[in-house]
Amino acid sequence: MDIKSETKSIVKTIRMLEGVLKTTPNAVQRGRVKREIDQLRKKLAELYPGEDIQAIEESVERDFLARPIEEPKDFSEFETLKNIEIQQFSPYKDDREINEAASILMYFEEKLWGGISDQHTKLDFSNASERDTLYRKLDQCDRSFKIFRQTLEDIEKTKSGEYVSQLNLMRAKQARVLLFDIHDFFKSVNKFLTHLISETEYGGSMILNPNEMMVYADYEKYSTFQGKTVLASLKYLKQFAAEALQVIKVPEIKKAEGVE
């Protein structure tokens, strides 16, 4: 890898880790992330002795703002993602992953997520509460996405070059937070559904109506699981979440084991 490519890779990783640092409440994880960021900046200092590392990071980040030059990715290799059309919410090359993740999220929220609502899937008390937690995480994704799109609109409207530069730095940071939020949501969905499905298949009663057929009301816009059992629908949702996690990538921060 040449020095330019290595520098770009290091800066992108630093920005992703900064997004994790901003969102994780875990003190141990924060300490680990800070150490990783320090190590990456030390590497930059070795590549550019005597140079202003912050200026280098900002310069590389500005290079990310080029318009896209590659075709949008399709999901034909995935069973549950293959019908999703990738929307270009952002025109910037470095936001390709955001366009993919946001398209997956919107499809899931609009066409699939209603199947797990209390109207269709009856859960015991503790798991109904856990489902509410997932709704809050989805709301957080929607808020982060709204903030990100507002910044895109502000960039298009402003005529000040200096302000555009500041907004683009803000856009990059908001994109990292949004990507983390979406990944965290699907990770939580996958874990939740895996637990429900496994327990039900072994004769448990966390799902109160696993064999009931899905029936949608007239006012519901989508009826994706019409005629399927609740359990079959949840298995599809789980597969979707698992496939989404294969596409949506963020740096994995390992949990500390013992004292370091």
Disulfide bonds with the S-S distance in Angstrom:
none
